[in-house]
Amino acid sequence: MKKLLLGCIALLLSACMQPLDMGNDQTGEPILVTDLAGRWLVINYWAEWCAPCRREIPQLNQLADSLAASNVKVFGVNYDQLQGDFLKQASEQMGIQFRVFQEDPAARFRLEATDRLPVTYLIHPDGETIARLLGEQTAEQIIEALVRMGWSKKPE
């Protein structure tokens, strides 16, 4: 009986240790909580009809590329809540090279709602939203904001 009880406990604990899912990205790949844990997050809301968003995307691509080896990850969210192939197609047409959430993570990160685009949120590794940047940003401006909030570019 003791072995059965221990086996059940071990099974329950292993189930609890499975990575939590944050939904999929624009290619259908899962985004796991473990992919985000302990990292600074840059979460940008964009739309196809938003001219400043279109101008900003190359800067976000540059940011994601230049910080790929750091503890900063860049993600996008489609403001119009496109899903599946529609999101994949829109992301490709916009030239987005970073991952885009299919499901809006606003509730998870307690992001303040906005009706202005583009908007970029900076999330501290502890999960707290620490900045909301309204309007078009450059890669340099986002890095400066991260540094002001306590991020350091030193290697991990």
Residue pairs with C-beta under 8 A, 6 or more apart in sequence:
19 32
19 33
19 34
20 32
20 33
20 34
21 30
21 31
21 32
21 33
22 30
22 31
22 32
22 33
22 35
22 36
22 101
22 103
22 105
22 108
23 30
23 31
23 101
23 102
23 103
23 105
24 30
24 31
24 102
24 103
25 31
25 99
25 100
25 101
25 102
26 87
26 88
26 91
26 96
26 99
26 100
26 102
27 88
28 84
28 88
29 99
31 75
31 99
31 101
35 73
36 73
37 125
38 71
38 125
39 71
39 72
39 73
39 125
40 71
40 72
40 73
40 122
40 123
40 124
40 125
40 146
40 151
41 72
41 73
41 74
41 75
41 109
41 121
41 122
41 123
42 60
42 63
42 72
42 73
42 74
42 75
42 120
42 121
42 122
42 123
42 142
42 146
43 75
43 76
43 77
43 101
43 105
43 109
43 111
43 120
43 121
43 123
44 56
44 60
44 74
44 75
44 76
44 77
44 118
44 119
44 120
44 121
45 76
45 77
45 78
45 79
45 114
45 117
45 118
45 119
45 120
46 53
46 56
46 57
46 76
46 77
46 78
46 79
46 94
46 96
46 117
46 118
47 53
47 78
47 79
47 80
47 117
48 54
48 80
48 90
48 93
48 94
50 79
50 117
50 118
52 117
52 118
52 135
52 136
53 94
53 117
53 118
53 136
54 94
55 136
56 118
56 136
56 137
57 94
57 95
57 96
58 95
59 137
59 138
59 139
59 142
60 74
60 76
60 96
60 98
60 139
61 95
61 96
61 97
61 98
62 139
63 74
63 139
63 142
63 143
64 73
64 74
64 97
64 98
65 97
66 139
67 73
67 74
67 143
69 155
69 156
70 153
70 155
70 156
71 125
71 156
72 146
72 151
73 99
74 98
74 99
75 98
75 99
75 100
75 101
75 105
76 91
76 96
76 98
76 99
76 100
76 101
77 100
77 101
77 104
77 105
77 106
78 87
78 90
78 91
78 100
79 117
81 104
82 90
83 102
84 102
87 100
87 102
91 100
105 111
106 113
109 121
109 123
109 127
109 129
110 129
111 121
111 129
111 132
112 129
112 132
114 132
114 134
116 134
116 135
118 135
118 136
118 137
119 132
119 133
119 134
119 135
120 132
120 133
120 137
120 142
121 129
121 131
121 132
121 133
122 129
122 130
122 131
122 132
122 133
122 142
122 145
122 146
122 149
123 129
123 130
124 130
124 149
124 150
130 149
131 145
131 149
133 141
133 142
133 145
143 153
147 153
